[in-house]
Amino acid sequence: GGEVTACTECKGPGQYSDEALSSACKTAPAGHRPTSDRTNIEQCPKNTFSIGASNDCSDCADGGHSLPGSSACEQCSTGKYYDENANVCKLCPMNTFTISGATDISGCAPCEGGGHSQPGSGYCENCLTGKYFEEATTSCKACPKNTFSTSGAADLVGCHSCKAGEYAPAGSGYCLSCSSGTYYDESLNTCLDCPSGTSTATGGVGLGACEICPEGFFSSSPGASTCFACQPGKYTNPDQTGCLKCAAGKISGVAAPVCTLCDIGKYAEGEGNVECKFCDDENTIVGSITLRNGTTTRSGCLCPAGEFVLLGEDKHEDQTCAKVPEGVKTTVDGLDLENLDIKKGFWRTSKNSSDIVQCMAEEHCLGGNDTEKQCKKGHEGPMCGACSPGHASIGSGPFLKCVSCEDGDAGATVLFGCAVFAIFVGLLIVISCCCCGGAKKRNQADVEDDDIVLASNDSMALGDRRSRTSAERANSTIKKVDKILSIYAEAKPYIKIILSYLQIVGGLGFAFDVQFPPMFTNLMSYVASVVNLQFLNLMPLGCVMTSNYHRTLLLYTVVPFVVGSLNFLLYKVLKWRNKIDASNTAYMWLILMTFLILPAVSTVIFTTFACRTFDGQYGRYLKADLSIDCDSPEHKVYEAFATVCIIVYPIGVPLLYAINLWSDRALLDPGQRRLVKDHGEDEGLKMALEERARLENMEEHRHIQSLTFLYDSYEPKYYYFEVVETIRKLFLTGGLVLLGPGTASQIVISIFFCLASMKVLNSCQPFIKDRHNYFSEMSQWLTFFVMFSALLIEYVTPEMKKNKDFDRLLLASQLLGPAIMLLMVLTKSRDVSVKLI
């Protein structure tokens, strides 16, 4: 009806208006509530309710439930919950409960503290101590062994395992512990002792609770609560039940599982060692080492490679390692004096000798450590330098060879050698006779290249010849002889100088006891055999007759003495029969023979006294023949014989030269110094030579022509210089043998003597021709070079003896002299004006 003046908002409890132009608000019925804008109503959600005329729905009380749009809540009974989907109350699951029912399953609270419940329970029950609830049987069961529950458990998980080292019987409410050193045996249900080799500090369950002792520790008896460490010098046995002593060569510290081998250089004797001893100790061998780890005895301390045990005064205590002598292999460990491993080419007297000697030739000595088998077959004695019975020697020194006399070739070799020697001697006699036959014309040849022409000589010689034959035949003969004599006169000084040089240098290796480089040694050995007339050494005379150095001494001294005596007798007979030319030739042959053989014979004589002393009781043996004992009565006889020979040869021959020259000094030097002073150097020399030639051809003085070999190359005032040269050769050949052989002082003295002789040569300039002076000086410089090389090789740089370049240099120096001589003889070159430096 009446007129509407305003709209009133529905605000009252449960009011709403769902139509426009409503005249009144509506009220929400039971189970509903108005919407938020109050334009409609909606059902109450589940588990809420409304009795109507209410703005909101109320929640169901604990345990209540409701469907949507309910006006009141329903309550599930104790032990149940509401299942919304099924819209029914269901039983709470096992081991859960609800006292007043639950709105959903989450309201079924789980049992706590080991409690349990049947489905639909309003409370939980607890199993007794040591038990758990088994759902399958819905009963309480005893907890398994080694587990426990203090107040019962809801399931098996609630039975807690015992701690390590504890145990529990089935149904236990707590765990028990075995005492230290014991373990729980389930089968026997008791605690047993841990076996030996194991231990436990807290007890445990099962044998596994007994821990095996760590390496280096042990338990020797059952029931051990701890393992003990092995003492130094010991190690644990395999089952850890005790300790064993370390074997010899090993050591250990505290708690060692194994013993350690001694390091190289140390050793350990006996058992149970806590430390290794050093080999390099005054109680062992100072400087020694061991060859491997774990050396067990003091005797295992050996000298390293390159060293050997050197014994002191006390052979058992005072021992040290020293560098092995030269000639011992340096690649072998553990050498002592008795087992020194000798290189090939070296030798020693016995196993107790440390004096290692280099053999004359490497092939003679086999080396090794057996002193009974160190010589090559056929060789024996000191340095394997003597020939065994049934063998004969060929050569000498480094070229000595012992050939078997059973081969059948020895006799043929001897015959062939004798034939060669005879041919050589025959040629020497023929040449000598040819040269001596023209002695009267020597001065013309001597001065031919120096423009010192002796005109008077020509006329006198021509007159002499015409008196013997017709002029025509004489002139033809003179020209031929003069040509020969010219070449002979030119070559003779060179030949004498070279021969003297080779005689000296060829024997230096033997005299100095020095091994020169191989090529030089080979060359000088062959040269020495020729210039020293050692042909017999090249034949195995020992196969056909008794042959040793004593026989050589007799041969070299008696034969020349007999030949010389016969020659001298022939000279006297011819002179007595007034055959001047023939007697001069005979005496000149005597002079020539002594010139050729004197150095060789003197060396042989002096070598009789050159003995080599070997260490120990081995004795002294002759250097030139190591089969001869220098202390034997037989050798003493030969030494006495050699002493007499010294008077005959090294003293007698130079004295013979000096007496002959001195007795005719007025003829040989007709006042050169006076003539030089009056007429000058060149003119004075020319006049002196002319006068000497004139005197030579005078009938009463023709005997001095037999001495031309000694003086005709020298200026008249130095007519005696061949005596000086002979003394020089004797000193540098045979004399060196007695001058401290094998010592540095021997070489040094020789060098000083060589320099002094060069000074004399330079001061005197004795040769007529300057080129002969220069050539002589060069030969002495070469001698000095070889001597100085010997000093370097032996005492400064021994490796030079193996240096091929140095060997070639030495070899080339020996070819220099003959090459220059040949050049000068062929070209007759003019005298040079500059001296050799």
GUGU-735046 format. One line per field, with one value per residue (C-alpha): x, y, z. Coordinates in nm, 3 decimals. Example, Ala and Ser with C-alpha at 12.3 -4.5 7.8 and 13.67 -1.06 7.14 Angstrom:
<pts>
east (1.230 1.367)
north (-0.450 -0.106)
up (0.780 0.714)
</pts>
This chain:
<pts>
east (0.000 0.104 0.370 0.727 0.955 1.289 1.448 1.570 1.888 1.836 2.068 1.897 2.013 1.971 1.791 1.829 1.623 1.636 1.374 1.358 1.086 1.050 0.845 1.015 1.339 1.342 1.507 1.748 1.600 1.784 2.098 2.144 2.304 2.265 2.523 2.764 2.558 2.237 2.071 2.033 2.109 2.359 2.390 2.616 2.942 3.002 3.084 2.894 2.527 2.270 1.933 1.812 1.790 2.164 2.419 2.678 2.706 2.860 3.136 3.054 3.194 3.492 3.416 3.093 3.020 2.747 2.647 2.619 2.295 2.264 2.073 2.254 2.583 2.604 2.870 3.068 3.110 3.443 3.702 3.540 3.582 3.352 3.408 3.257 3.255 3.074 2.885 2.934 3.142 3.430 3.667 3.998 4.287 4.498 4.735 4.525 4.240 3.982 3.808 3.492 3.489 3.657 3.533 3.784 4.065 4.318 4.129 4.239 4.552 4.843 4.946 5.253 5.533 5.511 5.131 4.907 4.533 4.283 4.079 3.802 3.977 3.909 4.246 4.592 4.739 5.114 5.308 5.521 5.895 6.094 5.797 5.649 5.304 5.277 4.996 4.962 4.885 4.750 4.963 5.277 5.592 5.933 6.192 6.461 6.798 7.039 6.741 6.533 6.228 6.211 5.828 5.697 5.693 5.414 5.595 5.927 6.089 6.037 6.282 6.607 6.940 7.200 7.504 7.832 7.977 7.638 7.405 7.050 6.853 6.516 6.243 6.494 6.406 6.775 7.118 7.403 7.784 8.066 8.378 8.687 8.870 8.552 8.268 7.910 7.858 7.496 7.499 7.631 7.456 7.764 8.074 8.390 8.753 8.877 9.134 9.506 9.601 9.280 9.151 8.849 8.853 8.475 8.353 8.121 7.879 8.010 8.368 8.380 8.386 8.738 8.952 9.266 9.574 9.710 10.033 10.323 10.106 10.024 9.828 9.988 9.703 9.318 9.102 9.328 9.173 9.453 9.737 10.099 10.362 10.659 10.990 11.266 11.445 11.129 10.819 10.478 10.420 10.149 9.866 9.960 10.009 10.372 10.690 10.979 11.338 11.447 11.678 12.037 12.054 11.727 11.621 11.296 11.173 10.885 10.562 10.714 10.492 10.794 11.169 11.345 11.647 11.966 12.045 12.335 12.646 12.522 12.497 12.344 12.489 12.284 11.914 11.711 11.904 11.760 12.003 12.235 12.605 12.791 13.047 13.256 13.370 13.705 13.585 13.511 13.666 13.693 13.532 13.352 12.990 12.756 12.647 12.280 12.027 12.013 12.378 12.404 12.770 13.072 13.230 12.959 13.118 13.310 13.499 13.306 13.406 13.736 13.868 14.014 14.087 14.421 14.560 14.735 14.980 14.708 14.570 14.254 14.161 14.336 14.166 14.057 13.934 14.187 14.185 14.288 14.630 14.656 14.601 14.315 13.958 13.743 13.406 13.426 13.294 13.434 13.798 14.062 14.431 14.397 14.120 14.229 14.093 14.386 14.335 14.482 14.836 14.921 15.084 15.171 15.400 15.142 14.797 14.952 15.105 14.956 15.234 15.060 15.315 15.242 15.367 15.598 15.319 14.950 14.918 15.175 14.956 14.600 14.500 14.235 14.265 14.450 14.821 14.898 14.722 14.803 15.049 14.974 15.061 15.435 15.512 15.608 15.812 15.809 15.569 15.524 15.843 16.022 15.953 15.836 16.031 15.980 15.947 16.199 16.190 16.167 16.217 16.249 16.061 15.705 15.768 15.880 15.704 15.750 15.712 15.680 15.988 15.761 15.611 15.901 15.963 16.211 16.521 16.434 16.378 16.721 16.895 16.714 16.802 17.168 17.174 17.022 17.271 17.562 17.442 17.412 17.766 17.898 17.737 17.876 18.229 18.199 18.077 18.348 18.619 18.495 18.488 18.825 18.987 18.941 19.032 19.317 19.075 18.838 18.939 18.862 18.508 18.472 18.527 18.356 18.031 18.196 18.428 18.716 18.903 19.235 19.431 19.745 19.561 19.460 19.812 19.960 19.688 19.732 20.106 20.053 19.818 20.041 20.321 20.106 19.955 19.931 19.789 19.491 19.371 19.440 19.232 18.929 18.960 19.005 18.686 18.481 18.632 18.601 18.233 18.173 18.377 18.193 17.859 18.011 18.172 17.845 17.636 17.877 17.820 17.443 17.460 17.676 17.443 17.127 17.286 17.387 17.039 16.863 17.100 17.009 16.634 16.585 16.688 16.511 16.196 16.399 16.633 16.352 16.118 15.853 15.581 15.562 15.255 15.219 15.315 15.626 15.717 15.684 15.897 16.175 16.182 16.256 16.499 16.682 16.712 16.892 17.116 17.210 17.268 17.008 16.933 16.972 16.672 16.456 16.539 16.421 16.774 16.642 16.507 16.853 17.082 17.084 16.990 16.951 17.093 17.414 17.478 17.390 17.645 17.914 17.819 17.818 18.146 18.363 18.293 18.372 18.678 18.804 18.724 18.880 19.190 19.231 19.177 19.436 19.677 19.619 19.685 20.015 20.124 20.042 20.216 20.519 20.524 20.508 20.172 20.047 19.724 19.619 19.711 19.517 19.216 19.239 19.266 18.987 18.768 18.853 18.751 18.430 18.343 18.389 18.183 17.894 17.893 18.002 17.658 17.493 17.769 17.787 17.412 17.433 17.717 17.545 17.212 17.377 17.352 16.995 16.781 16.421 16.323 15.979 15.792 15.779 16.020 15.992 16.343 16.535 16.534 16.724 16.517 16.641 16.578 16.328 16.427 16.756 16.767 17.000 17.088 17.189 17.558 17.570 17.461 17.716 17.984 17.848 17.831 18.202 18.262 18.058 18.269 18.580 18.395 18.325 18.700 18.735 18.444 18.280 18.617 18.863 18.714 18.683 19.030 19.156 19.005 19.153 19.503 19.510 19.388 19.601 19.917 19.871 19.718 19.990 19.896 19.521 19.522 19.799 19.727 19.373 19.330 19.650 19.555 19.208 19.358 19.594 19.371 19.010 18.754 18.689 19.041 19.197 18.975 19.057 19.427 19.407 19.220 19.470 19.758 19.592 19.534 19.894 20.021 19.787 19.936 20.293 20.448 20.564 20.217 19.989 19.903 19.663 19.436 19.316 19.159 18.970 18.638 18.692 18.798 18.744 18.397 18.523 18.726 19.096 19.079 18.797 18.971 18.889 18.511 18.424 18.548 18.305 18.025 18.111 18.097 17.760 17.625 17.755 17.592 17.256 17.252 17.420 17.488 17.117 17.056 17.247 17.108 16.814 16.616 16.243 16.259 16.173 16.521 16.669 16.471 16.535 16.911 16.906 16.723 16.976 17.263 17.097 17.061 17.420 17.549 17.347 17.511 17.854 17.756 17.634 17.941 18.190 18.015 18.268 18.163 18.334 18.002 17.739 17.457 17.611 17.612 17.248 17.154 17.334 17.158 16.822 16.887 16.964 16.645 16.453 16.626 16.520 16.162 16.148 16.293 16.050 15.766 15.877 15.861 15.508 15.386 15.519 15.468 15.240 14.975 14.990 14.688 14.915 15.053 14.712 14.669 14.681 14.759 15.056 15.167 15.156 15.354 15.628 15.630 15.654 15.943 16.146 16.099 16.207 16.581 16.613 16.399 16.621 16.936 16.814 16.719 17.056 17.257 17.067 17.061 17.394 17.217 17.418 17.485 17.200 17.283 17.033 17.073 16.796 16.623)
north (0.000 0.335 0.535 0.410 0.674 0.469 0.111 -0.045 -0.273 -0.628 -0.646 -0.866 -1.215 -1.436 -1.166 -1.140 -1.016 -1.213 -0.999 -0.637 -0.421 -0.651 -0.508 -0.715 -0.906 -1.285 -1.498 -1.786 -2.118 -2.386 -2.525 -2.203 -1.860 -1.543 -1.466 -1.189 -0.939 -1.070 -1.119 -1.491 -1.783 -2.076 -2.410 -2.443 -2.626 -2.976 -3.014 -2.688 -2.620 -2.343 -2.355 -2.069 -1.690 -1.675 -1.486 -1.771 -2.147 -2.283 -2.549 -2.888 -2.954 -3.194 -3.523 -3.384 -3.390 -3.276 -3.275 -2.947 -2.765 -2.934 -2.770 -2.977 -3.188 -3.552 -3.716 -4.044 -4.271 -4.338 -4.498 -4.383 -4.108 -3.963 -4.071 -3.792 -3.989 -4.279 -4.048 -4.298 -4.328 -4.570 -4.735 -4.556 -4.762 -4.992 -4.821 -4.501 -4.388 -4.119 -4.073 -3.890 -3.967 -3.767 -3.563 -3.731 -3.985 -3.724 -3.709 -4.065 -3.990 -4.238 -4.428 -4.291 -4.434 -4.786 -4.808 -5.002 -5.036 -5.236 -5.063 -4.846 -4.801 -4.507 -4.550 -4.717 -5.010 -5.067 -5.402 -5.494 -5.409 -5.607 -5.666 -5.515 -5.532 -5.761 -5.645 -5.973 -6.158 -5.857 -5.964 -5.856 -6.038 -6.042 -5.809 -6.007 -6.071 -5.782 -5.542 -5.399 -5.186 -5.020 -4.977 -5.196 -5.106 -5.054 -5.257 -5.426 -5.095 -4.995 -5.265 -5.067 -5.228 -5.248 -5.025 -5.160 -5.394 -5.467 -5.762 -5.853 -6.179 -6.182 -5.983 -5.761 -5.420 -5.313 -5.422 -5.590 -5.550 -5.816 -5.711 -5.590 -5.870 -6.080 -6.113 -6.245 -6.588 -6.618 -6.994 -7.034 -6.723 -6.622 -6.400 -6.566 -6.448 -6.294 -6.529 -6.449 -6.197 -5.998 -5.760 -5.553 -5.269 -5.268 -5.618 -5.691 -5.923 -6.203 -6.293 -5.998 -5.769 -5.893 -5.678 -5.824 -5.651 -5.382 -5.451 -5.425 -5.512 -5.845 -6.018 -6.335 -6.469 -6.488 -6.220 -5.924 -5.585 -5.422 -5.517 -5.450 -5.305 -5.517 -5.393 -5.260 -5.540 -5.748 -5.777 -5.944 -6.300 -6.368 -6.437 -6.137 -6.358 -6.264 -6.095 -6.251 -6.127 -5.960 -6.179 -6.079 -5.796 -5.646 -5.401 -5.266 -4.992 -4.995 -5.164 -5.274 -5.501 -5.618 -5.579 -5.341 -5.445 -5.257 -5.001 -5.038 -4.947 -5.096 -5.438 -5.609 -5.926 -6.172 -6.141 -5.870 -5.566 -5.222 -5.042 -5.116 -5.053 -4.853 -5.036 -4.719 -4.763 -4.815 -5.153 -5.275 -5.153 -4.778 -4.664 -4.994 -5.048 -5.342 -5.468 -5.505 -5.430 -5.659 -5.750 -5.991 -5.990 -5.762 -5.966 -5.839 -5.495 -5.475 -5.209 -5.054 -5.098 -4.926 -4.987 -5.276 -5.362 -5.219 -5.388 -5.189 -5.303 -5.502 -5.703 -5.796 -5.454 -5.180 -5.205 -4.940 -4.912 -4.767 -4.696 -5.001 -4.976 -4.909 -5.229 -5.356 -5.366 -5.090 -5.254 -5.531 -5.489 -5.648 -5.674 -5.749 -5.805 -6.174 -6.149 -5.837 -5.876 -5.777 -5.628 -5.791 -5.669 -5.648 -5.888 -5.931 -6.160 -6.327 -6.294 -6.103 -5.838 -5.496 -5.404 -5.432 -5.426 -5.347 -5.623 -5.549 -5.647 -5.671 -6.008 -6.166 -6.129 -6.259 -6.083 -6.223 -6.304 -6.634 -6.559 -6.914 -6.863 -6.504 -6.575 -6.661 -7.012 -7.037 -6.747 -6.756 -6.577 -6.210 -6.004 -6.320 -6.206 -6.542 -6.836 -7.169 -7.489 -7.609 -7.252 -7.003 -6.625 -6.409 -6.035 -5.857 -5.620 -5.551 -5.756 -6.068 -6.379 -6.728 -6.976 -7.349 -7.546 -7.835 -7.649 -7.751 -7.404 -7.287 -7.439 -7.300 -6.957 -6.968 -7.066 -6.795 -6.534 -6.635 -6.605 -6.256 -6.153 -6.286 -6.093 -5.777 -5.816 -5.888 -5.574 -5.374 -5.502 -5.430 -5.076 -5.018 -5.142 -4.926 -4.620 -4.693 -4.758 -4.394 -4.244 -4.046 -3.830 -3.753 -3.392 -3.293 -3.428 -3.265 -2.914 -2.948 -2.769 -2.510 -2.376 -2.510 -2.675 -2.818 -2.768 -2.908 -3.228 -3.274 -3.245 -3.470 -3.729 -3.714 -3.759 -4.061 -4.219 -4.155 -4.328 -4.639 -4.652 -4.467 -4.111 -4.194 -4.480 -4.286 -3.988 -4.207 -4.392 -4.070 -3.920 -4.223 -4.250 -3.877 -3.890 -4.175 -4.008 -3.682 -3.849 -4.049 -3.740 -3.551 -3.832 -3.964 -3.694 -3.725 -4.103 -4.085 -3.829 -4.025 -4.353 -4.199 -4.051 -4.381 -4.572 -4.330 -4.294 -4.661 -4.757 -4.484 -4.689 -4.968 -4.736 -4.520 -4.818 -4.614 -4.740 -4.503 -4.491 -4.806 -4.683 -4.506 -4.810 -5.043 -4.824 -4.771 -5.138 -5.239 -4.952 -5.042 -5.402 -5.281 -5.003 -5.205 -5.520 -5.719 -5.956 -6.261 -6.155 -6.213 -6.584 -6.858 -6.964 -7.123 -7.411 -7.510 -7.405 -7.266 -6.901 -6.633 -6.292 -6.439 -6.595 -6.262 -6.086 -6.333 -6.301 -5.920 -5.889 -6.189 -6.200 -5.830 -5.863 -6.163 -5.999 -5.672 -5.850 -6.035 -5.710 -5.535 -5.824 -5.797 -5.424 -5.486 -5.750 -5.528 -5.234 -5.449 -5.550 -5.181 -5.209 -4.870 -4.855 -5.206 -5.148 -4.819 -5.001 -5.271 -5.015 -4.805 -5.116 -5.163 -4.803 -4.840 -5.164 -5.010 -4.708 -4.929 -5.174 -4.958 -4.821 -5.162 -5.353 -5.095 -5.116 -5.494 -5.468 -5.210 -5.394 -5.686 -5.471 -5.352 -5.568 -5.518 -5.584 -5.732 -5.711 -5.974 -6.261 -6.280 -6.147 -5.949 -6.035 -5.901 -5.644 -5.764 -6.133 -6.200 -6.566 -6.470 -6.428 -6.141 -6.291 -6.627 -6.727 -6.768 -6.408 -6.280 -6.436 -6.259 -5.931 -5.969 -6.045 -5.736 -5.524 -5.629 -5.556 -5.201 -5.143 -5.294 -5.124 -4.815 -4.704 -4.870 -4.767 -4.390 -4.410 -4.578 -4.297 -4.031 -4.184 -4.222 -3.868 -3.711 -3.879 -3.721 -3.393 -3.187 -3.340 -3.322 -2.959 -2.768 -2.447 -2.351 -2.100 -1.926 -1.922 -1.786 -1.515 -1.417 -1.463 -1.459 -1.734 -1.872 -1.830 -1.966 -2.275 -2.327 -2.302 -2.542 -2.800 -2.768 -2.817 -3.117 -3.272 -3.210 -3.376 -3.675 -3.749 -3.729 -4.072 -4.054 -3.946 -4.163 -4.374 -4.103 -4.180 -4.478 -4.230 -4.024 -4.175 -4.012 -3.662 -3.577 -3.423 -3.187 -2.870 -2.927 -2.760 -3.002 -3.315 -3.480 -3.414 -3.772 -3.869 -3.615 -3.751 -4.109 -4.022 -3.852 -4.164 -4.391 -4.182 -4.166 -4.537 -4.781 -4.521 -4.449 -4.810 -4.753 -4.404 -4.474 -4.675 -4.614 -4.289 -3.931 -3.820 -4.048 -3.872 -3.524 -3.583 -3.717 -3.405 -3.178 -3.375 -3.349 -2.971 -2.942 -3.136 -2.904 -2.608 -2.758 -2.823 -2.466 -2.321 -2.524 -2.567 -2.849 -2.964 -2.822 -2.756 -2.551 -2.770 -3.063 -2.854 -2.763 -3.121 -3.244 -2.981 -3.082 -3.447 -3.345 -3.135 -3.442 -3.645 -3.383 -3.400 -3.779 -3.753 -3.479 -3.689 -3.979 -3.750 -3.637 -3.990 -4.144 -3.872 -3.593 -3.716 -4.098 -4.096 -3.951 -4.299 -4.384 -4.057 -4.133 -3.772 -3.762 -4.100 -3.964 -3.657 -3.873 -4.092 -3.794 -3.649 -3.965 -3.932 -3.567 -3.636 -3.893 -3.673 -3.368 -3.575 -3.719 -3.374 -3.225 -3.511 -3.508 -3.134 -3.053 -2.743 -2.444 -2.380 -2.193 -1.878 -1.908 -2.168 -2.402 -2.284)
up (0.000 0.077 -0.092 -0.061 0.070 0.141 0.124 0.445 0.441 0.558 0.857 1.103 1.201 0.896 0.692 0.317 0.019 -0.309 -0.498 -0.598 -0.461 -0.167 0.107 0.374 0.446 0.449 0.722 0.636 0.735 0.942 0.771 0.575 0.600 0.395 0.132 0.202 -0.002 0.157 -0.179 -0.131 0.099 0.090 0.265 0.567 0.476 0.604 0.968 1.038 1.121 1.160 1.337 1.115 1.154 1.182 0.982 0.997 1.043 1.364 1.366 1.501 1.846 1.886 1.730 1.564 1.196 0.958 0.597 0.406 0.490 0.829 1.107 1.370 1.411 1.472 1.703 1.611 1.909 2.086 1.859 1.535 1.280 1.019 0.657 0.450 0.128 0.280 0.514 0.795 1.109 1.068 1.313 1.380 1.236 1.452 1.693 1.681 1.903 1.966 2.296 2.174 1.804 1.526 1.235 1.000 1.010 1.117 1.445 1.522 1.729 1.710 2.019 2.184 2.400 2.260 2.301 2.068 2.002 1.807 1.532 1.683 2.015 2.245 2.415 2.367 2.548 2.619 2.592 2.889 2.906 2.651 2.420 2.108 1.951 1.654 1.432 1.250 1.569 1.759 2.051 2.234 2.132 2.297 2.136 1.946 2.110 2.127 2.117 2.400 2.487 2.823 2.831 2.552 2.183 1.938 1.673 1.602 1.514 1.876 1.987 1.989 1.905 2.180 2.155 2.031 2.289 2.458 2.430 2.540 2.550 2.370 2.559 2.739 2.872 2.870 2.733 2.916 2.864 2.870 3.054 2.862 2.685 2.648 2.398 2.414 2.257 2.152 2.123 2.474 2.604 2.794 2.772 2.648 2.639 2.314 2.155 2.149 1.883 1.947 2.214 2.315 2.562 2.632 2.561 2.274 2.103 1.892 1.806 1.571 1.872 1.940 1.714 1.560 1.697 1.464 1.274 1.512 1.815 1.978 2.256 2.371 2.593 2.566 2.722 2.637 2.681 2.479 2.239 2.323 2.090 1.982 2.117 1.887 1.707 1.682 1.466 1.507 1.397 1.138 1.394 1.611 1.917 1.981 1.851 1.662 1.646 1.326 1.122 1.049 0.799 0.924 1.194 1.344 1.572 1.820 1.699 1.369 1.161 0.959 0.978 0.741 0.536 0.609 0.342 0.104 0.296 0.623 0.781 1.088 1.238 1.445 1.537 1.707 1.579 1.641 1.407 1.118 1.142 0.880 0.672 0.652 1.008 1.173 1.298 0.947 0.621 0.595 0.272 0.207 0.103 0.061 -0.276 -0.180 0.094 0.396 0.439 0.732 0.827 0.849 0.574 0.342 0.353 0.029 -0.154 -0.444 -0.806 -0.872 -0.518 -0.321 0.042 0.147 0.455 0.725 0.987 1.162 0.872 1.062 1.195 1.000 0.664 0.419 0.063 -0.176 -0.546 -0.743 -0.906 -1.275 -1.463 -1.244 -1.378 -1.230 -1.299 -1.039 -0.683 -0.373 -0.470 -0.213 -0.259 -0.341 -0.599 -0.789 -1.142 -1.363 -1.707 -2.013 -2.066 -1.694 -1.450 -1.081 -0.891 -0.667 -0.513 -0.223 -0.446 -0.511 -0.755 -1.092 -1.373 -1.735 -1.961 -2.249 -2.488 -2.412 -2.578 -2.344 -2.033 -2.021 -1.698 -1.462 -1.093 -1.116 -1.099 -1.208 -1.542 -1.630 -1.913 -2.273 -2.385 -2.441 -2.206 -1.840 -1.576 -1.478 -1.689 -1.901 -2.072 -2.081 -2.307 -2.167 -2.228 -2.586 -2.711 -2.845 -2.858 -3.167 -3.126 -2.796 -2.570 -2.688 -3.001 -2.820 -2.942 -2.807 -3.091 -3.047 -3.145 -3.245 -3.541 -3.769 -3.913 -3.652 -3.815 -4.156 -4.003 -3.837 -4.162 -4.355 -4.090 -4.093 -4.473 -4.458 -4.191 -4.399 -4.704 -4.496 -4.359 -4.709 -4.851 -4.562 -4.634 -5.007 -4.946 -4.687 -4.919 -5.204 -4.986 -4.827 -5.164 -5.259 -4.924 -5.068 -5.265 -4.982 -4.922 -5.280 -5.226 -4.884 -5.006 -5.344 -5.244 -5.021 -5.293 -5.085 -5.371 -5.291 -5.609 -5.462 -5.377 -5.737 -5.864 -5.601 -5.643 -6.021 -5.983 -5.761 -6.006 -6.307 -6.128 -6.110 -6.458 -6.786 -6.792 -7.008 -6.797 -6.478 -6.587 -6.664 -6.334 -6.138 -6.277 -6.180 -5.835 -5.776 -5.865 -5.623 -5.354 -5.407 -5.335 -5.050 -4.898 -4.917 -4.773 -4.508 -4.242 -4.282 -4.256 -3.944 -3.783 -3.867 -3.758 -3.424 -3.382 -3.452 -3.222 -2.940 -3.000 -3.081 -2.727 -2.528 -2.471 -2.312 -2.123 -1.980 -1.930 -2.113 -2.344 -2.642 -2.873 -3.085 -3.434 -3.305 -3.095 -3.394 -3.617 -3.363 -3.272 -3.629 -3.677 -3.355 -3.473 -3.786 -3.651 -3.341 -3.545 -3.353 -3.638 -3.420 -3.215 -3.520 -3.527 -3.288 -3.195 -2.878 -3.084 -3.215 -2.932 -2.580 -2.623 -2.360 -2.279 -2.146 -2.486 -2.648 -2.427 -2.532 -2.898 -2.895 -2.709 -2.798 -3.173 -3.236 -3.013 -3.211 -3.547 -3.433 -3.305 -3.633 -3.819 -3.605 -3.659 -4.034 -4.013 -3.834 -4.084 -4.383 -4.224 -4.147 -4.513 -4.601 -4.780 -4.666 -4.867 -4.764 -4.401 -4.403 -4.544 -4.276 -3.996 -4.144 -4.146 -3.777 -3.707 -3.907 -3.731 -3.387 -3.492 -3.600 -3.311 -3.016 -2.913 -2.956 -2.777 -2.498 -2.450 -2.429 -2.175 -1.954 -1.980 -1.800 -1.487 -1.557 -1.334 -1.236 -0.877 -0.821 -0.493 -0.223 -0.250 -0.628 -0.674 -0.938 -1.306 -1.603 -1.790 -2.128 -2.054 -1.780 -1.765 -1.596 -1.218 -1.141 -0.803 -0.944 -0.924 -1.302 -1.360 -1.111 -1.330 -1.636 -1.446 -1.374 -1.742 -1.842 -1.609 -1.802 -2.129 -2.010 -2.008 -2.355 -2.531 -2.370 -2.230 -2.468 -2.804 -2.732 -2.577 -2.896 -3.103 -2.877 -2.875 -3.254 -3.313 -3.043 -3.166 -3.512 -3.392 -3.561 -3.897 -3.845 -3.732 -3.907 -3.714 -3.819 -3.539 -3.637 -4.004 -3.926 -3.715 -3.993 -4.300 -4.184 -4.115 -4.465 -4.602 -4.285 -4.300 -4.668 -4.606 -4.310 -4.516 -4.802 -4.565 -4.401 -4.746 -4.841 -4.525 -4.573 -4.914 -4.802 -4.806 -4.445 -4.323 -4.533 -4.229 -4.109 -4.404 -4.201 -3.958 -4.216 -4.104 -3.765 -3.860 -4.229 -4.176 -3.907 -3.926 -3.853 -3.513 -3.413 -3.539 -3.203 -3.214 -3.307 -2.959 -2.808 -3.025 -2.927 -2.557 -2.615 -2.785 -2.511 -2.241 -2.422 -2.506 -2.271 -2.000 -1.952 -1.855 -1.529 -1.461 -1.226 -1.481 -1.484 -1.286 -1.373 -1.272 -1.539 -1.812 -1.670 -1.651 -2.006 -2.125 -1.954 -2.108 -2.449 -2.412 -2.293 -2.596 -2.823 -2.653 -2.721 -3.085 -3.134 -2.970 -3.170 -3.505 -3.568 -3.915 -4.221 -4.391 -4.216 -4.338 -4.153 -3.835 -3.886 -3.963 -3.650 -3.441 -3.585 -3.494 -3.137 -3.119 -3.236 -2.965 -2.710 -2.844 -2.798 -2.445 -2.350 -2.493 -2.271 -1.968 -2.060 -2.131 -1.812 -1.552 -1.681 -1.925 -1.954 -2.186 -2.457 -2.520 -2.671 -2.859 -3.232 -3.332 -3.096 -3.231 -3.586 -3.478 -3.327 -3.634 -3.871 -3.672 -3.736 -4.111 -4.112 -4.081 -4.363 -4.590 -4.536 -4.579 -4.907 -5.032 -4.940 -5.089 -5.416 -5.460 -5.289 -5.166 -5.060 -4.695 -4.532 -4.344 -4.064 -3.789 -3.692 -3.377)
</pts>
